[in-house]
């Protein structure tokens, strides 16, 4: 495969977590546990041996039940976690939307947060200042931009965070379920922007529980089950496998159709 | 080590923004704002001067100048450590959601306290003038001990920031250690008061070599011997090397423990 056409390449990635039973959080606990030799833990594989490739310009959905390792995988791709084994190659700039407003500080004003957020994502001050106006316009929060973020409504807060993350014009966007929140018009605005991202040939990897969104936006979908990749294929195939599986094992949990589906 | 310098340079804008954020938040909602950076050491100096001029028979002339010349660098050191110990844990939410070089947090803590230190040199200069203490040319030498102190402090902050991720007791223990350390360091007194036979133990304290330059330059108008300058940089770089070594080895694990 031509390397230039690959945006994200995940090779045999495994992420183990040490789940310590009552991890000693203080020295006293450590000492008492040490002398009684009770520091016990088990290793838990959140993601095991997952490999897949996302080509440039593709929109790939990541589906699976709670605890199937979707978010962990997304964090590995975003570089938050360093995988226990395996490799991740990312080709281009990547903006993580793991949680809206992760880099926001409540005491700082919206304007100050735009700069801080951008710097945290690795952009230069100059770049952020040149984009500031556009970010403020998209977020549409008026004169609140110079008030501390703690006075914002949830909607304003999220509009600002989304605006910062997408206005910096990344090559790859990694999105974790965040689009399920916010009011309808905000969601519409977000999806409009995702659409324009797709039209601009950008790559998006996103986690969602809405099968409607998967069908509507994704070129392909990946199904994770207990940390393993079980289906990689067209959106329809993955959904079928996922829903079929859910119907057998979880008959009570009927997938709610998304409002637009 | 090269990684440290490279990343510090690479993330300089972020470090600066984080440092300013810290200062902004520290003085938020206070009427005097940044003035507190200047007032705090002054008020502490007043208290200590009042206490020690009544307790200590052999007074140093211009005791406030004598005291502040060491108290200010000490405040920088101890505040940086207290802030940095919490810097990784305190930014846990961020570390869990954004890919970011971890070293920016302790470095930013040191930078914000450095701004404080530099600002507090202004009231020190004012007091020197007010007390008619001679304004020595050796003030020009101060950047040298400031550099050594910064390097030493960075080393210590990396170490404490890293271990505090694993054991939160560290930040509490650190407060006690700093208290004791304050009294065994000749800050409020001079090493001359210590009987000769005990002096050797006081000289085991690495920070006195680093801070000595401040008192010599500001109070005595003298320059340290080259041996003590070398000793101060050896201590400083040893601390930085060790501290960053611990931090670097563990930094990729922080995200799992914060």
HADDOCK unambig.tbl for C-alpha pairs under 7 A between the chains (distance, minus, plus):
assign (segid A and resid 25 and name CA) (segid B and resid 167 and name CA) 6.16 0.50 0.50
assign (segid A and resid 26 and name CA) (segid B and resid 167 and name CA) 5.49 0.50 0.50
assign (segid A and resid 26 and name CA) (segid B and resid 168 and name CA) 6.17 0.50 0.50
assign (segid A and resid 26 and name CA) (segid B and resid 169 and name CA) 5.85 0.50 0.50
assign (segid A and resid 27 and name CA) (segid B and resid 167 and name CA) 6.41 0.50 0.50
assign (segid A and resid 27 and name CA) (segid B and resid 169 and name CA) 6.48 0.50 0.50
assign (segid A and resid 78 and name CA) (segid B and resid 99 and name CA) 6.69 0.50 0.50
assign (segid A and resid 79 and name CA) (segid B and resid 99 and name CA) 5.33 0.50 0.50
assign (segid A and resid 80 and name CA) (segid B and resid 96 and name CA) 6.37 0.50 0.50
assign (segid A and resid 80 and name CA) (segid B and resid 97 and name CA) 6.39 0.50 0.50
assign (segid A and resid 80 and name CA) (segid B and resid 98 and name CA) 5.91 0.50 0.50
assign (segid A and resid 80 and name CA) (segid B and resid 99 and name CA) 4.65 0.50 0.50
assign (segid A and resid 82 and name CA) (segid B and resid 252 and name CA) 6.72 0.50 0.50
assign (segid A and resid 96 and name CA) (segid B and resid 98 and name CA) 6.97 0.50 0.50
assign (segid A and resid 98 and name CA) (segid B and resid 97 and name CA) 6.01 0.50 0.50
assign (segid A and resid 99 and name CA) (segid B and resid 97 and name CA) 6.76 0.50 0.50
assign (segid A and resid 102 and name CA) (segid B and resid 93 and name CA) 6.97 0.50 0.50
assign (segid A and resid 102 and name CA) (segid B and resid 94 and name CA) 5.71 0.50 0.50
assign (segid A and resid 102 and name CA) (segid B and resid 97 and name CA) 6.26 0.50 0.50
assign (segid A and resid 103 and name CA) (segid B and resid 94 and name CA) 5.85 0.50 0.50
assign (segid A and resid 107 and name CA) (segid B and resid 25 and name CA) 6.78 0.50 0.50
assign (segid A and resid 116 and name CA) (segid B and resid 17 and name CA) 6.54 0.50 0.50
assign (segid A and resid 119 and name CA) (segid B and resid 14 and name CA) 5.33 0.50 0.50
assign (segid A and resid 120 and name CA) (segid B and resid 14 and name CA) 6.59 0.50 0.50
assign (segid A and resid 120 and name CA) (segid B and resid 100 and name CA) 6.44 0.50 0.50
assign (segid A and resid 125 and name CA) (segid B and resid 13 and name CA) 6.81 0.50 0.50
